[in-house]
């Protein structure tokens, strides 16, 4: 945490991002590490089971295998990050919230179908926010401005 009360999100090392519904259907994934496809499917299933069955009175942080799992539920979707063990949990949680705010602003109240039919735009949004799993931009105004500029080029 900086002296001004803000979190240093640049120290978050993301290994993967999962967006899943309550039924366990993965709607979006982004992997920043090399994992075999069969293992990805297994991890997604196991992580969903952990997150959905977790009591609401517990934290949104779980140590799982060699990852720290940070998640947050928005409406019917779980936004889950797999990060390295040294990552600050609150910074990762703040990144999830920023990601959701950018999605909401871009899509105008994002819903599950936006993720399904516009997954390429979700990748573009993450590309504005991260490089190789490291957070590079945390200004919603800059991220959204860059996305608008890209839309004008299409």
SULNORVEN-V868981 format. One record per backbone hydrogen bond with DSSP energy under -1.0 kcal/mol. NH is the residue of the N-H (numbers start at 1). CO is the residue of the C=O. Records with the same first field share a line. If there is no record, write none. Layout:
# SULNORVEN-V868981
NH->CO + CO
This chain:
# SULNORVEN-V868981
2->6
5->2
9->7
11->8
12->9
14->133
15->82
16->82
17->30
18->80
19->28
20->78
21->25
22->76
24->21
27->19
28->19
30->17
32->15
40->36
41->37
42->38
43->39
44->40
45->41
46->42
47->43
48->44
49->45
50->46
51->47
52->48
53->49
58->55
62->69
64->67
67->64
68->83
69->62
70->81
71->60
72->79
74->77
77->74
78->20
79->72
80->18
81->70
82->16
83->68
84->13
87->84
92->88
93->89
94->90
95->91
96->92
97->93
98->94
99->95
100->96
101->97
102->98
103->99
104->100
105->101
106->102
107->103
108->104
109->104
115->111
116->112
117->113
118->114
121->118
122->118
123->119
124->120
125->121
126->122
127->123
128->124
129->125
130->126
131->134
134->131
136->129
137->129
143->139
144->140
145->141
146->142
147->143
148->144
149->145
150->146
151->147
152->148
154->150
